[in-house]
Amino acid sequence: MKFLLAILLTAALSFLAGLYSPWWSIAVIAFLVALLIKQPYGIAFISGFAGIFLCWGLLAFWIDLKNNHNLSHKIAQIIPLGGSPVLLILVTALVGALVGGFAAASGSSLRQR
Amino acid sequence: MRIVPFIISTVITVALVFALNKRWGKVPDLGNFLSPQTGFWQNAEGDGEDRNESLSFPALKGKASVYLDERLVPHVFADNDEDAYFVQGFLHAKYRLWQMELQTYAAAGRIAEHLGNDPKFINFDREQRRSGMVYAAENALKVFESDPESKASCDAYTAGVNAYINSLTQSTLPVEYKLLGYKPEPWSNLKIALFLKQMSKTLAGYDNDLENTATKPRLSFEDLMQLDKQIPDSLLPIVPKGTAFAAPDIVPVKPANADSLYFEKRDTASVIQVSKPNPLNGSNNWVASGKKTASGAPILCNDPHLELTFPSIWYEMQITTPNVNVYGATFPGSPNVIIGFNDNIAWGVTNAQRDVRDWYEIQFKDDSRREYIYNGNWTATQFRIDTIKVKGGTDVYDSVAFTVFGPVVYDKTFSKELSKNKALALRWTAHDPSNEGLTFYKLNRAKNYDDYLAAIKTFTCPGQNFVFESRDGDIAIWQQGKFPARWYGQGVYLMPGTDSSYQWQGFIPQVENPHALNPERGFLESANQRPVDSTYPYFIPGNYITPRGISIERNLSRMNNITVDDMKALQNNLYSVMAEDARKILLHNVNEEGLSADAKKYLTTFKSWDLNTSAASTGATIYQTWMDSLKKDIWSDEWRRDSLRNPYPSEQTLVEWIHKDSAFKWIDDVNTPQHETLRDVVTQAFEKAAVQLKKDEADGKLQWAAHKDPTIFHLLKAAVPSFSRKIPVGGWSNVINAVTDTHGPSWRMIVQMSSPTEAWGVYPGGQDGNPGSKFYDNFVDTWANGKYYRLWMMKESEKTDKRIIGTLTFNRG
């Protein structure tokens, strides 16, 4: 339950923060959510990871769909991904997720036991 | 708190954020770049995006509305001219900002500052500045700003561009900025001048004077004139043959010492310019009067030939105010419509190709370059110190010495393969103060022939053939520019710069520039050929291209009851008159019996070729491969030039000479003991060509389009191949449909001045420079298939037309 909450909160708040702040606000949000919701820090890592994976992944997927894979196909050649929109979305989600995961682990390990 | 996990996870988080927030060499800051909220994803435009906006700016004087149609062409309605220019600037920036910036950075020699620490970029920048590009723009700016109408339109345009730039956020930046890692800077009137000077370089920046000078040890002046044949036998000049010319107002006099100090002097300067414009930069235009058309109304056609790029150099739009109602192709970077039509007239341009650049050898007193000898006195130079910023490197300082002739481009401090450290100063009409923008301002508002004449009178550089038609029924063409009056041979080589005797003695009076109005034959055309026949009383060297004019004229002469569809077909004509002439001579001279089996096979195909350079043609490939092989065989022993920057004598010249004289002296290969005949070289060349053709055939490249591999590249070229597109089209530079591999008709326009006006146009690109937009390249297939869009001169009452997909309203405040 808490796990699900942490994931969804991370995803939603990082989206909101991203409307007004630079990209690394995802780290700040993941950190804060993990600080507020008590979880073992291994689980915290996963919920931070999953939260940002969800936020960035879904956003990229949605934008890509409306764009008919036009730009992603081109960028996925500049970044050598063989022109695959799916791989590009995956890379996007993973990069954000990694930052989110470690930030969450940091927040979680800051909590008093 | 659990200390160790905290420290580890925090350190990793901070390191990740730091690493992803930084550019690593050419790799962008991935955190930013990949973020769906700030990175490239934000440039991935959605289908059905809302294009309605309501905008307010204090700089506006009144109200303006922009209706975007289904091709994203904006139809601008403003209640005053200045607001219209503001909106034009805003729209150019909204859809093409990155391109406008890059082109003006290139003009100003600021490429290394934005694209990085590469010696190629730094040398390019140095050459641009030393050639006086910024100096020329500053001179032009003074003139723009002294004319109230020019100043007002430039100020408003600049304000519009800046209004858009100021609205940009990290996420709305065009994707190229995100990839390259810089941000736009404020626009200025100087940048408008820089843009126009970049066009001057593109169209009037080509000369072969230094290359000619390097031939002096091997070729006499007569040899050179024979090979750089200025008046081909088959020339069909722009001004119809037989037109009488007035006695010249100025007759330049050759200096007494010209034979020893100039024609026969064996100089050894051999400089290779870093960045030379493409000699193919040129175009076609023509106009037919009502007596030759089916509708009885004149039809005007224009297709400018430039490097085909994404984004396109052209941007289509309509501008309507109480004073002007004009539609056409505009240049992002400059106000006004450049090629287009209004309610009463239509106009277009082709490049004049005239030589307006000469080089002078300067004798400096010493290495300080502070003084040079001029008319017997040591004269002070003026120095400009340029700072070239280098991204990721230290600033480079360059000091350029300016003389009475112009800037000393090449000297001991900047020389590319310069021998004997000669100092070479450039005299270029692009440096002279002028206001080309005013010409377009006036053409946009012109109502008749007199207005057109008044508009073009002040146009200086780059010289253009302005074609014209009016609703009154007039058709005209005028080669307009500021052209030096030369004595025969002046400027073909590097000239002595120690005194004034080799300077230009004056300019050809404007009224004596080649022109024609309402000719008996009912049509006029220009396609970069020499504008006049040999009776014109001036020496007018130029980089002329003859075949397309011949082809256009042949067609227009025999056409009657011409329709718009006939003109579309003519612009897309693939027939090679060059090949038609050459084939006779090639077949006559080839020794068939001695040919290999492969060669015989190709010869058979060649014989039955329909002479069209179509995409699927193998005959076209065989012809061109044979000709290229023949050119190499004939020229390479003496001529030692084979690149774009140092081309061999033209195909036209070669074919005419071997047609006239089969013992043409250049046929013999000086490197072999025997004396080759025309039959020998033609056959030899074909055998060599056959080897190449066999390879091509094995690679699947025997068909003409596959052989040429035409591609429209993004301005960043090979760095972003996924932003480019291959276009399987035929054509060639000496054919009306002048598509080569990266160069060709960048805009095609046809305007019939009937009631209502019927206008058609297309360019190989799209209105939006964003590679993530569906409007990036949506016109390419239409263009490639020889099709056109109907150009819509909208009335504001049509604003609810279902073709409108978005409206931008601009208000004061």
Interface residues (C-beta under 8 A of the other chain):
Chain A: F15 G18 L19 P22 W23 W24 A27 F31 Y41 F45 W56 L59 A60 I63 D64 K66 N67 N68 N70 L71 S72 H73 K74 I75 Q77 I78 G83 V91 T92 V95 G96 L98 V99 F102 A103 A105 S106 S109 L110 R111 Q112 R113
Chain B: M1 R2 P5 F6 S9 T10 I12 T13 L16 V17 L20 N21 L30 G31 N32 L34 S35 P36 Q37 T38 G39 F40 W41 Q42 N43 A44 E45 G46 D47 G48 Q170 V175 L179 V720 P721 S722 F723 P771 G772 S773 K774
